[in-house]
Structure formats: structure tokens, C-alpha cells
Amino acid sequence: MADILLARSAECMFWLARYVERAENLARILDVDATFARNQRGDQDWLPVLQLNADETRFAEAHDAPTAESVLHFYLLIRPGRS
């Protein structure tokens, strides 16, 4: 019985670490885009973040334009359902 409990705990820790790694990668992408990404006019361009994650369609269902506020809202509050 202890082996089953240990295996279950190990599996949970594996998935937790994987989700934390995904969140860390997304945070790094958002930080880099906020710091460095600019379009030809010098404005911040958030569309590449959506394209990188293939989320343009899902984003368009909830928001009009990819602004800093709307992209952060999308990824921090609306994003469930991704595998």
C-alpha cells in the first residue's frame, strides 16, 4: 500500500513541477515582450505572443485588440483548457 501512495505522490509532484515550468516560461515570454517587443511605429506589439502560443482565435473570442492589459488578462485569468 505504501508503494501505491508513494507512486501517486511522485506523479502529483511531477505534474506540479511541469505546470510550474509552463507558468515560468509564459511569464518569461510576457516579460521579454513587455520589455523589448516593438512594431515599426515603436508601439508595443503583443500579437507575436499570441502567435507563439497559437492562441489568436481563442483570444479574438474574448478580446478585440492585443494590448498589454488584454493579453495579460487572457493568459492570467481566461486561459484554462490548454493541455
PDB file of N, CA, C and O in Angstrom:
ATOM      1  N   MET A   1       0.817  -1.205   0.000  1.00  0.00           N
ATOM      2  CA  MET A   1       0.000   0.000   0.000  1.00  0.00           C
ATOM      3  C   MET A   1       0.857   1.264   0.000  1.00  0.00           C
ATOM      4  O   MET A   1       0.498   2.259  -0.629  1.00  0.00           O
ATOM      5  N   ALA A   2       1.984   1.225   0.703  1.00  0.00           N
ATOM      6  CA  ALA A   2       2.865   2.391   0.756  1.00  0.00           C
ATOM      7  C   ALA A   2       3.454   2.695  -0.613  1.00  0.00           C
ATOM      8  O   ALA A   2       3.700   3.856  -0.937  1.00  0.00           O
ATOM      9  N   ASP A   3       3.686   1.652  -1.427  1.00  0.00           N
ATOM     10  CA  ASP A   3       4.224   1.855  -2.772  1.00  0.00           C
ATOM     11  C   ASP A   3       3.243   2.613  -3.650  1.00  0.00           C
ATOM     12  O   ASP A   3       3.645   3.467  -4.440  1.00  0.00           O
ATOM     13  N   ILE A   4       1.961   2.304  -3.516  1.00  0.00           N
ATOM     14  CA  ILE A   4       0.944   2.989  -4.315  1.00  0.00           C
ATOM     15  C   ILE A   4       0.860   4.459  -3.918  1.00  0.00           C
ATOM     16  O   ILE A   4       0.773   5.339  -4.774  1.00  0.00           O
ATOM     17  N   LEU A   5       0.887   4.713  -2.623  1.00  0.00           N
ATOM     18  CA  LEU A   5       0.833   6.088  -2.135  1.00  0.00           C
ATOM     19  C   LEU A   5       2.057   6.876  -2.595  1.00  0.00           C
ATOM     20  O   LEU A   5       1.940   8.040  -2.979  1.00  0.00           O
ATOM     21  N   LEU A   6       3.234   6.242  -2.557  1.00  0.00           N
ATOM     22  CA  LEU A   6       4.454   6.898  -2.998  1.00  0.00           C
ATOM     23  C   LEU A   6       4.397   7.201  -4.494  1.00  0.00           C
ATOM     24  O   LEU A   6       4.798   8.281  -4.927  1.00  0.00           O
ATOM     25  N   ALA A   7       3.903   6.255  -5.278  1.00  0.00           N
ATOM     26  CA  ALA A   7       3.793   6.463  -6.721  1.00  0.00           C
ATOM     27  C   ALA A   7       2.813   7.590  -7.030  1.00  0.00           C
ATOM     28  O   ALA A   7       3.074   8.414  -7.907  1.00  0.00           O
ATOM     29  N   ARG A   8       1.710   7.633  -6.330  1.00  0.00           N
ATOM     30  CA  ARG A   8       0.722   8.694  -6.538  1.00  0.00           C
ATOM     31  C   ARG A   8       1.308  10.055  -6.177  1.00  0.00           C
ATOM     32  O   ARG A   8       1.101  11.035  -6.894  1.00  0.00           O
ATOM     33  N   SER A   9       2.033  10.116  -5.077  1.00  0.00           N
ATOM     34  CA  SER A   9       2.669  11.380  -4.677  1.00  0.00           C
ATOM     35  C   SER A   9       3.723  11.815  -5.688  1.00  0.00           C
ATOM     36  O   SER A   9       3.831  12.999  -6.007  1.00  0.00           O
ATOM     37  N   ALA A  10       4.494  10.864  -6.188  1.00  0.00           N
ATOM     38  CA  ALA A  10       5.521  11.180  -7.181  1.00  0.00           C
ATOM     39  C   ALA A  10       4.881  11.701  -8.464  1.00  0.00           C
ATOM     40  O   ALA A  10       5.392  12.642  -9.069  1.00  0.00           O
ATOM     41  N   GLU A  11       3.776  11.104  -8.883  1.00  0.00           N
ATOM     42  CA  GLU A  11       3.097  11.561 -10.086  1.00  0.00           C
ATOM     43  C   GLU A  11       2.560  12.980  -9.900  1.00  0.00           C
ATOM     44  O   GLU A  11       2.676  13.814 -10.799  1.00  0.00           O
ATOM     45  N   CYS A  12       1.984  13.247  -8.751  1.00  0.00           N
ATOM     46  CA  CYS A  12       1.467  14.595  -8.472  1.00  0.00           C
ATOM     47  C   CYS A  12       2.594  15.632  -8.471  1.00  0.00           C
ATOM     48  O   CYS A  12       2.427  16.735  -8.992  1.00  0.00           O
ATOM     49  N   MET A  13       3.723  15.279  -7.892  1.00  0.00           N
ATOM     50  CA  MET A  13       4.858  16.208  -7.879  1.00  0.00           C
ATOM     51  C   MET A  13       5.395  16.438  -9.291  1.00  0.00           C
ATOM     52  O   MET A  13       5.792  17.552  -9.634  1.00  0.00           O
ATOM     53  N   PHE A  14       5.407  15.383 -10.105  1.00  0.00           N
ATOM     54  CA  PHE A  14       5.847  15.526 -11.489  1.00  0.00           C
ATOM     55  C   PHE A  14       4.969  16.527 -12.228  1.00  0.00           C
ATOM     56  O   PHE A  14       5.484  17.434 -12.882  1.00  0.00           O
ATOM     57  N   TRP A  15       3.646  16.375 -12.132  1.00  0.00           N
ATOM     58  CA  TRP A  15       2.740  17.273 -12.846  1.00  0.00           C
ATOM     59  C   TRP A  15       2.787  18.685 -12.284  1.00  0.00           C
ATOM     60  O   TRP A  15       2.699  19.654 -13.038  1.00  0.00           O
ATOM     61  N   LEU A  16       2.925  18.812 -10.981  1.00  0.00           N
ATOM     62  CA  LEU A  16       3.063  20.138 -10.383  1.00  0.00           C
ATOM     63  C   LEU A  16       4.300  20.840 -10.922  1.00  0.00           C
ATOM     64  O   LEU A  16       4.237  22.013 -11.289  1.00  0.00           O
ATOM     65  N   ALA A  17       5.418  20.136 -10.971  1.00  0.00           N
ATOM     66  CA  ALA A  17       6.649  20.727 -11.496  1.00  0.00           C
ATOM     67  C   ALA A  17       6.486  21.113 -12.964  1.00  0.00           C
ATOM     68  O   ALA A  17       7.006  22.140 -13.400  1.00  0.00           O
ATOM     69  N   ARG A  18       5.777  20.304 -13.712  1.00  0.00           N
ATOM     70  CA  ARG A  18       5.564  20.602 -15.131  1.00  0.00           C
ATOM     71  C   ARG A  18       4.715  21.866 -15.311  1.00  0.00           C
ATOM     72  O   ARG A  18       5.022  22.706 -16.157  1.00  0.00           O
ATOM     73  N   TYR A  19       3.653  22.001 -14.519  1.00  0.00           N
ATOM     74  CA  TYR A  19       2.811  23.198 -14.613  1.00  0.00           C
ATOM     75  C   TYR A  19       3.554  24.443 -14.153  1.00  0.00           C
ATOM     76  O   TYR A  19       3.371  25.516 -14.727  1.00  0.00           O
ATOM     77  N   VAL A  20       4.381  24.319 -13.136  1.00  0.00           N
ATOM     78  CA  VAL A  20       5.182  25.460 -12.680  1.00  0.00           C
ATOM     79  C   VAL A  20       6.162  25.869 -13.772  1.00  0.00           C
ATOM     80  O   VAL A  20       6.374  27.059 -14.000  1.00  0.00           O
ATOM     81  N   GLU A  21       6.760  24.891 -14.447  1.00  0.00           N
ATOM     82  CA  GLU A  21       7.680  25.196 -15.545  1.00  0.00           C
ATOM     83  C   GLU A  21       6.962  25.915 -16.681  1.00  0.00           C
ATOM     84  O   GLU A  21       7.503  26.863 -17.251  1.00  0.00           O
ATOM     85  N   ARG A  22       5.752  25.476 -17.017  1.00  0.00           N
ATOM     86  CA  ARG A  22       4.968  26.153 -18.056  1.00  0.00           C
ATOM     87  C   ARG A  22       4.649  27.588 -17.666  1.00  0.00           C
ATOM     88  O   ARG A  22       4.765  28.498 -18.486  1.00  0.00           O
ATOM     89  N   ALA A  23       4.250  27.790 -16.423  1.00  0.00           N
ATOM     90  CA  ALA A  23       3.935  29.136 -15.947  1.00  0.00           C
ATOM     91  C   ALA A  23       5.177  30.028 -15.968  1.00  0.00           C
ATOM     92  O   ALA A  23       5.099  31.204 -16.321  1.00  0.00           O
ATOM     93  N   GLU A  24       6.307  29.464 -15.592  1.00  0.00           N
ATOM     94  CA  GLU A  24       7.559  30.225 -15.615  1.00  0.00           C
ATOM     95  C   GLU A  24       7.935  30.615 -17.047  1.00  0.00           C
ATOM     96  O   GLU A  24       8.371  31.741 -17.283  1.00  0.00           O
ATOM     97  N   ASN A  25       7.773  29.710 -17.987  1.00  0.00           N
ATOM     98  CA  ASN A  25       8.081  30.016 -19.385  1.00  0.00           C
ATOM     99  C   ASN A  25       7.161  31.102 -19.931  1.00  0.00           C
ATOM    100  O   ASN A  25       7.620  32.012 -20.621  1.00  0.00           O
ATOM    101  N   LEU A  26       5.873  31.014 -19.630  1.00  0.00           N
ATOM    102  CA  LEU A  26       4.934  32.037 -20.080  1.00  0.00           C
ATOM    103  C   LEU A  26       5.274  33.386 -19.460  1.00  0.00           C
ATOM    104  O   LEU A  26       5.231  34.407 -20.146  1.00  0.00           O
ATOM    105  N   ALA A  27       5.610  33.404 -18.177  1.00  0.00           N
ATOM    106  CA  ALA A  27       5.982  34.659 -17.514  1.00  0.00           C
ATOM    107  C   ALA A  27       7.222  35.265 -18.155  1.00  0.00           C
ATOM    108  O   ALA A  27       7.306  36.483 -18.315  1.00  0.00           O
ATOM    109  N   ARG A  28       8.180  34.430 -18.523  1.00  0.00           N
ATOM    110  CA  ARG A  28       9.395  34.924 -19.170  1.00  0.00           C
ATOM    111  C   ARG A  28       9.072  35.523 -20.541  1.00  0.00           C
ATOM    112  O   ARG A  28       9.593  36.581 -20.893  1.00  0.00           O
ATOM    113  N   ILE A  29       8.220  34.857 -21.309  1.00  0.00           N
ATOM    114  CA  ILE A  29       7.819  35.362 -22.628  1.00  0.00           C
ATOM    115  C   ILE A  29       7.107  36.705 -22.491  1.00  0.00           C
ATOM    116  O   ILE A  29       7.400  37.641 -23.236  1.00  0.00           O
ATOM    117  N   LEU A  30       6.178  36.804 -21.546  1.00  0.00           N
ATOM    118  CA  LEU A  30       5.450  38.060 -21.337  1.00  0.00           C
ATOM    119  C   LEU A  30       6.384  39.182 -20.897  1.00  0.00           C
ATOM    120  O   LEU A  30       6.231  40.326 -21.324  1.00  0.00           O
ATOM    121  N   ASP A  31       7.346  38.853 -20.047  1.00  0.00           N
ATOM    122  CA  ASP A  31       8.307  39.853 -19.575  1.00  0.00           C
ATOM    123  C   ASP A  31       9.184  40.352 -20.711  1.00  0.00           C
ATOM    124  O   ASP A  31       9.405  41.556 -20.838  1.00  0.00           O
ATOM    125  N   VAL A  32       9.684  39.447 -21.533  1.00  0.00           N
ATOM    126  CA  VAL A  32      10.526  39.847 -22.658  1.00  0.00           C
ATOM    127  C   VAL A  32       9.736  40.700 -23.640  1.00  0.00           C
ATOM    128  O   VAL A  32      10.240  41.707 -24.135  1.00  0.00           O
ATOM    129  N   ASP A  33       8.503  40.302 -23.923  1.00  0.00           N
ATOM    130  CA  ASP A  33       7.692  41.083 -24.855  1.00  0.00           C
ATOM    131  C   ASP A  33       7.403  42.472 -24.292  1.00  0.00           C
ATOM    132  O   ASP A  33       7.456  43.461 -25.024  1.00  0.00           O
ATOM    133  N   ALA A  34       7.103  42.552 -23.021  1.00  0.00           N
ATOM    134  CA  ALA A  34       6.824  43.851 -22.405  1.00  0.00           C
ATOM    135  C   ALA A  34       8.060  44.752 -22.418  1.00  0.00           C
ATOM    136  O   ALA A  34       7.941  45.975 -22.500  1.00  0.00           O
ATOM    137  N   THR A  35       9.231  44.151 -22.337  1.00  0.00           N
ATOM    138  CA  THR A  35      10.461  44.923 -22.267  1.00  0.00           C
ATOM    139  C   THR A  35      11.005  45.327 -23.642  1.00  0.00           C
ATOM    140  O   THR A  35      11.464  46.454 -23.827  1.00  0.00           O
ATOM    141  N   PHE A  36      10.949  44.395 -24.609  1.00  0.00           N
ATOM    142  CA  PHE A  36      11.688  44.619 -25.849  1.00  0.00           C
ATOM    143  C   PHE A  36      10.856  44.702 -27.126  1.00  0.00           C
ATOM    144  O   PHE A  36      11.295  45.341 -28.082  1.00  0.00           O
ATOM    145  N   ALA A  37       9.690  44.095 -27.186  1.00  0.00           N
ATOM    146  CA  ALA A  37       8.962  43.980 -28.456  1.00  0.00           C
ATOM    147  C   ALA A  37       8.342  45.296 -28.876  1.00  0.00           C
ATOM    148  O   ALA A  37       7.585  45.910 -28.124  1.00  0.00           O
ATOM    149  N   ARG A  38       8.664  45.714 -30.064  1.00  0.00           N
ATOM    150  CA  ARG A  38       8.100  46.933 -30.646  1.00  0.00           C
ATOM    151  C   ARG A  38       7.802  46.673 -32.114  1.00  0.00           C
ATOM    152  O   ARG A  38       8.493  45.891 -32.767  1.00  0.00           O
ATOM    153  N   ASN A  39       6.776  47.328 -32.626  1.00  0.00           N
ATOM    154  CA  ASN A  39       6.491  47.223 -34.059  1.00  0.00           C
ATOM    155  C   ASN A  39       7.186  48.366 -34.803  1.00  0.00           C
ATOM    156  O   ASN A  39       8.005  49.076 -34.220  1.00  0.00           O
ATOM    157  N   GLN A  40       6.863  48.546 -36.087  1.00  0.00           N
ATOM    158  CA  GLN A  40       7.543  49.560 -36.896  1.00  0.00           C
ATOM    159  C   GLN A  40       7.321  50.984 -36.388  1.00  0.00           C
ATOM    160  O   GLN A  40       8.186  51.841 -36.565  1.00  0.00           O
ATOM    161  N   ARG A  41       6.185  51.246 -35.764  1.00  0.00           N
ATOM    162  CA  ARG A  41       5.873  52.589 -35.250  1.00  0.00           C
ATOM    163  C   ARG A  41       6.455  52.826 -33.858  1.00  0.00           C
ATOM    164  O   ARG A  41       6.367  53.935 -33.330  1.00  0.00           O
ATOM    165  N   GLY A  42       7.047  51.792 -33.264  1.00  0.00           N
ATOM    166  CA  GLY A  42       7.595  51.935 -31.922  1.00  0.00           C
ATOM    167  C   GLY A  42       6.613  51.570 -30.831  1.00  0.00           C
ATOM    168  O   GLY A  42       6.934  51.681 -29.647  1.00  0.00           O
ATOM    169  N   ASP A  43       5.410  51.134 -31.211  1.00  0.00           N
ATOM    170  CA  ASP A  43       4.420  50.711 -30.221  1.00  0.00           C
ATOM    171  C   ASP A  43       4.714  49.279 -29.778  1.00  0.00           C
ATOM    172  O   ASP A  43       5.339  48.504 -30.501  1.00  0.00           O
ATOM    173  N   GLN A  44       4.253  48.951 -28.585  1.00  0.00           N
ATOM    174  CA  GLN A  44       4.382  47.575 -28.133  1.00  0.00           C
ATOM    175  C   GLN A  44       3.497  46.678 -28.968  1.00  0.00           C
ATOM    176  O   GLN A  44       2.357  47.027 -29.272  1.00  0.00           O
ATOM    177  N   ASP A  45       4.023  45.519 -29.342  1.00  0.00           N
ATOM    178  CA  ASP A  45       3.296  44.588 -30.185  1.00  0.00           C
ATOM    179  C   ASP A  45       3.102  43.279 -29.421  1.00  0.00           C
ATOM    180  O   ASP A  45       4.066  42.557 -29.167  1.00  0.00           O
ATOM    181  N   TRP A  46       1.866  42.976 -29.059  1.00  0.00           N
ATOM    182  CA  TRP A  46       1.562  41.780 -28.282  1.00  0.00           C
ATOM    183  C   TRP A  46       1.094  40.624 -29.147  1.00  0.00           C
ATOM    184  O   TRP A  46       0.939  39.512 -28.640  1.00  0.00           O
ATOM    185  N   LEU A  47       0.865  40.844 -30.423  1.00  0.00           N
ATOM    186  CA  LEU A  47       0.407  39.774 -31.312  1.00  0.00           C
ATOM    187  C   LEU A  47       1.392  38.607 -31.397  1.00  0.00           C
ATOM    188  O   LEU A  47       0.938  37.463 -31.423  1.00  0.00           O
ATOM    189  N   PRO A  48       2.708  38.821 -31.442  1.00  0.00           N
ATOM    190  CA  PRO A  48       3.626  37.674 -31.505  1.00  0.00           C
ATOM    191  C   PRO A  48       3.498  36.702 -30.327  1.00  0.00           C
ATOM    192  O   PRO A  48       3.725  35.503 -30.489  1.00  0.00           O
ATOM    193  N   VAL A  49       3.141  37.205 -29.157  1.00  0.00           N
ATOM    194  CA  VAL A  49       2.942  36.311 -28.013  1.00  0.00           C
ATOM    195  C   VAL A  49       1.774  35.369 -28.287  1.00  0.00           C
ATOM    196  O   VAL A  49       1.857  34.173 -28.008  1.00  0.00           O
ATOM    197  N   LEU A  50       0.700  35.903 -28.829  1.00  0.00           N
ATOM    198  CA  LEU A  50      -0.458  35.078 -29.168  1.00  0.00           C
ATOM    199  C   LEU A  50      -0.123  34.104 -30.280  1.00  0.00           C
ATOM    200  O   LEU A  50      -0.562  32.954 -30.247  1.00  0.00           O
ATOM    201  N   GLN A  51       0.645  34.544 -31.262  1.00  0.00           N
ATOM    202  CA  GLN A  51       1.023  33.666 -32.366  1.00  0.00           C
ATOM    203  C   GLN A  51       1.960  32.569 -31.894  1.00  0.00           C
ATOM    204  O   GLN A  51       1.857  31.433 -32.356  1.00  0.00           O
ATOM    205  N   LEU A  52       2.862  32.879 -30.993  1.00  0.00           N
ATOM    206  CA  LEU A  52       3.797  31.895 -30.459  1.00  0.00           C
ATOM    207  C   LEU A  52       3.066  30.757 -29.768  1.00  0.00           C
ATOM    208  O   LEU A  52       3.477  29.600 -29.864  1.00  0.00           O
ATOM    209  N   ASN A  53       1.994  31.076 -29.078  1.00  0.00           N
ATOM    210  CA  ASN A  53       1.214  30.072 -28.360  1.00  0.00           C
ATOM    211  C   ASN A  53       0.012  29.564 -29.152  1.00  0.00           C
ATOM    212  O   ASN A  53      -0.772  28.765 -28.639  1.00  0.00           O
ATOM    213  N   ALA A  54      -0.142  30.019 -30.400  1.00  0.00           N
ATOM    214  CA  ALA A  54      -1.262  29.623 -31.274  1.00  0.00           C
ATOM    215  C   ALA A  54      -2.605  29.905 -30.605  1.00  0.00           C
ATOM    216  O   ALA A  54      -3.501  29.061 -30.608  1.00  0.00           O
ATOM    217  N   ASP A  55      -2.731  31.090 -30.039  1.00  0.00           N
ATOM    218  CA  ASP A  55      -3.938  31.471 -29.305  1.00  0.00           C
ATOM    219  C   ASP A  55      -4.710  32.611 -29.946  1.00  0.00           C
ATOM    220  O   ASP A  55      -5.577  33.194 -29.295  1.00  0.00           O
ATOM    221  N   GLU A  56      -4.427  32.952 -31.200  1.00  0.00           N
ATOM    222  CA  GLU A  56      -5.092  34.096 -31.824  1.00  0.00           C
ATOM    223  C   GLU A  56      -6.607  33.921 -31.847  1.00  0.00           C
ATOM    224  O   GLU A  56      -7.337  34.860 -31.531  1.00  0.00           O
ATOM    225  N   THR A  57      -7.088  32.751 -32.209  1.00  0.00           N
ATOM    226  CA  THR A  57      -8.532  32.520 -32.315  1.00  0.00           C
ATOM    227  C   THR A  57      -9.206  32.608 -30.957  1.00  0.00           C
ATOM    228  O   THR A  57     -10.228  33.280 -30.811  1.00  0.00           O
ATOM    229  N   ARG A  58      -8.642  31.935 -29.965  1.00  0.00           N
ATOM    230  CA  ARG A  58      -9.227  31.971 -28.620  1.00  0.00           C
ATOM    231  C   ARG A  58      -9.188  33.381 -28.043  1.00  0.00           C
ATOM    232  O   ARG A  58     -10.119  33.801 -27.354  1.00  0.00           O
ATOM    233  N   PHE A  59      -8.110  34.112 -28.324  1.00  0.00           N
ATOM    234  CA  PHE A  59      -8.004  35.485 -27.835  1.00  0.00           C
ATOM    235  C   PHE A  59      -9.068  36.371 -28.479  1.00  0.00           C
ATOM    236  O   PHE A  59      -9.696  37.187 -27.805  1.00  0.00           O
ATOM    237  N   ALA A  60      -9.266  36.204 -29.787  1.00  0.00           N
ATOM    238  CA  ALA A  60     -10.241  37.027 -30.518  1.00  0.00           C
ATOM    239  C   ALA A  60     -11.667  36.798 -30.029  1.00  0.00           C
ATOM    240  O   ALA A  60     -12.505  37.692 -30.147  1.00  0.00           O
ATOM    241  N   GLU A  61     -11.955  35.634 -29.489  1.00  0.00           N
ATOM    242  CA  GLU A  61     -13.286  35.358 -28.940  1.00  0.00           C
ATOM    243  C   GLU A  61     -13.567  36.181 -27.690  1.00  0.00           C
ATOM    244  O   GLU A  61     -14.724  36.483 -27.395  1.00  0.00           O
ATOM    245  N   ALA A  62     -12.529  36.545 -26.955  1.00  0.00           N
ATOM    246  CA  ALA A  62     -12.721  37.241 -25.680  1.00  0.00           C
ATOM    247  C   ALA A  62     -12.327  38.726 -25.711  1.00  0.00           C
ATOM    248  O   ALA A  62     -12.805  39.513 -24.894  1.00  0.00           O
ATOM    249  N   HIS A  63     -11.450  39.103 -26.659  1.00  0.00           N
ATOM    250  CA  HIS A  63     -10.928  40.471 -26.671  1.00  0.00           C
ATOM    251  C   HIS A  63     -10.896  41.017 -28.093  1.00  0.00           C
ATOM    252  O   HIS A  63     -10.891  40.263 -29.066  1.00  0.00           O
ATOM    253  N   ASP A  64     -10.875  42.346 -28.191  1.00  0.00           N
ATOM    254  CA  ASP A  64     -10.832  42.994 -29.503  1.00  0.00           C
ATOM    255  C   ASP A  64      -9.414  43.107 -30.048  1.00  0.00           C
ATOM    256  O   ASP A  64      -9.126  42.615 -31.138  1.00  0.00           O
ATOM    257  N   ALA A  65      -8.545  43.743 -29.307  1.00  0.00           N
ATOM    258  CA  ALA A  65      -7.187  44.010 -29.789  1.00  0.00           C
ATOM    259  C   ALA A  65      -6.166  43.518 -28.767  1.00  0.00           C
ATOM    260  O   ALA A  65      -6.425  43.559 -27.564  1.00  0.00           O
ATOM    261  N   PRO A  66      -5.003  43.052 -29.238  1.00  0.00           N
ATOM    262  CA  PRO A  66      -3.970  42.578 -28.310  1.00  0.00           C
ATOM    263  C   PRO A  66      -3.186  43.725 -27.668  1.00  0.00           C
ATOM    264  O   PRO A  66      -2.148  44.144 -28.181  1.00  0.00           O
ATOM    265  N   THR A  67      -3.685  44.214 -26.566  1.00  0.00           N
ATOM    266  CA  THR A  67      -2.979  45.234 -25.784  1.00  0.00           C
ATOM    267  C   THR A  67      -2.327  44.545 -24.591  1.00  0.00           C
ATOM    268  O   THR A  67      -2.602  43.376 -24.320  1.00  0.00           O
ATOM    269  N   ALA A  68      -1.476  45.255 -23.887  1.00  0.00           N
ATOM    270  CA  ALA A  68      -0.813  44.674 -22.716  1.00  0.00           C
ATOM    271  C   ALA A  68      -1.846  44.175 -21.707  1.00  0.00           C
ATOM    272  O   ALA A  68      -1.741  43.059 -21.200  1.00  0.00           O
ATOM    273  N   GLU A  69      -2.819  44.990 -21.428  1.00  0.00           N
ATOM    274  CA  GLU A  69      -3.846  44.624 -20.435  1.00  0.00           C
ATOM    275  C   GLU A  69      -4.668  43.411 -20.880  1.00  0.00           C
ATOM    276  O   GLU A  69      -4.916  42.503 -20.087  1.00  0.00           O
ATOM    277  N   SER A  70      -5.090  43.397 -22.145  1.00  0.00           N
ATOM    278  CA  SER A  70      -5.938  42.297 -22.610  1.00  0.00           C
ATOM    279  C   SER A  70      -5.178  40.975 -22.719  1.00  0.00           C
ATOM    280  O   SER A  70      -5.733  39.918 -22.421  1.00  0.00           O
ATOM    281  N   VAL A  71      -3.911  41.025 -23.145  1.00  0.00           N
ATOM    282  CA  VAL A  71      -3.120  39.792 -23.249  1.00  0.00           C
ATOM    283  C   VAL A  71      -2.834  39.231 -21.856  1.00  0.00           C
ATOM    284  O   VAL A  71      -2.946  38.025 -21.636  1.00  0.00           O
ATOM    285  N   LEU A  72      -2.471  40.094 -20.928  1.00  0.00           N
ATOM    286  CA  LEU A  72      -2.235  39.622 -19.564  1.00  0.00           C
ATOM    287  C   LEU A  72      -3.512  39.064 -18.943  1.00  0.00           C
ATOM    288  O   LEU A  72      -3.477  38.032 -18.272  1.00  0.00           O
ATOM    289  N   HIS A  73      -4.621  39.729 -19.161  1.00  0.00           N
ATOM    290  CA  HIS A  73      -5.902  39.227 -18.665  1.00  0.00           C
ATOM    291  C   HIS A  73      -6.206  37.854 -19.264  1.00  0.00           C
ATOM    292  O   HIS A  73      -6.640  36.948 -18.553  1.00  0.00           O
ATOM    293  N   PHE A  74      -5.982  37.703 -20.554  1.00  0.00           N
ATOM    294  CA  PHE A  74      -6.236  36.444 -21.246  1.00  0.00           C
ATOM    295  C   PHE A  74      -5.397  35.310 -20.671  1.00  0.00           C
ATOM    296  O   PHE A  74      -5.926  34.236 -20.381  1.00  0.00           O
ATOM    297  N   TYR A  75      -4.106  35.533 -20.503  1.00  0.00           N
ATOM    298  CA  TYR A  75      -3.231  34.459 -20.030  1.00  0.00           C
ATOM    299  C   TYR A  75      -3.316  34.212 -18.533  1.00  0.00           C
ATOM    300  O   TYR A  75      -3.080  33.092 -18.080  1.00  0.00           O
ATOM    301  N   LEU A  76      -3.642  35.211 -17.778  1.00  0.00           N
ATOM    302  CA  LEU A  76      -3.682  35.018 -16.328  1.00  0.00           C
ATOM    303  C   LEU A  76      -5.052  34.606 -15.800  1.00  0.00           C
ATOM    304  O   LEU A  76      -5.140  33.979 -14.744  1.00  0.00           O
ATOM    305  N   LEU A  77      -6.120  34.948 -16.518  1.00  0.00           N
ATOM    306  CA  LEU A  77      -7.445  34.684 -15.987  1.00  0.00           C
ATOM    307  C   LEU A  77      -8.323  33.786 -16.851  1.00  0.00           C
ATOM    308  O   LEU A  77      -9.192  33.097 -16.316  1.00  0.00           O
ATOM    309  N   ILE A  78      -8.127  33.768 -18.163  1.00  0.00           N
ATOM    310  CA  ILE A  78      -9.061  33.065 -19.037  1.00  0.00           C
ATOM    311  C   ILE A  78      -8.490  31.776 -19.625  1.00  0.00           C
ATOM    312  O   ILE A  78      -9.250  31.010 -20.218  1.00  0.00           O
ATOM    313  N   ARG A  79      -7.235  31.504 -19.497  1.00  0.00           N
ATOM    314  CA  ARG A  79      -6.544  30.501 -20.266  1.00  0.00           C
ATOM    315  C   ARG A  79      -6.857  29.031 -19.955  1.00  0.00           C
ATOM    316  O   ARG A  79      -6.259  28.200 -20.639  1.00  0.00           O
ATOM    317  N   PRO A  80      -7.689  28.607 -19.041  1.00  0.00           N
ATOM    318  CA  PRO A  80      -7.838  27.178 -18.756  1.00  0.00           C
ATOM    319  C   PRO A  80      -8.277  26.402 -19.987  1.00  0.00           C
ATOM    320  O   PRO A  80      -8.867  26.953 -20.916  1.00  0.00           O
ATOM    321  N   GLY A  81      -7.974  25.107 -19.972  1.00  0.00           N
ATOM    322  CA  GLY A  81      -8.354  24.256 -21.088  1.00  0.00           C
ATOM    323  C   GLY A  81      -7.217  23.891 -21.991  1.00  0.00           C
ATOM    324  O   GLY A  81      -7.386  23.053 -22.876  1.00  0.00           O
ATOM    325  N   ARG A  82      -6.044  24.498 -21.802  1.00  0.00           N
ATOM    326  CA  ARG A  82      -4.886  24.134 -22.615  1.00  0.00           C
ATOM    327  C   ARG A  82      -4.252  22.875 -22.045  1.00  0.00           C
ATOM    328  O   ARG A  82      -4.262  22.655 -20.834  1.00  0.00           O
ATOM    329  N   SER A  83      -3.711  22.066 -22.911  1.00  0.00           N
ATOM    330  CA  SER A  83      -3.020  20.865 -22.426  1.00  0.00           C
ATOM    331  C   SER A  83      -1.531  21.046 -22.523  1.00  0.00           C
ATOM    332  O   SER A  83      -0.775  20.145 -22.162  1.00  0.00           O
TER     333      SER A  83
END
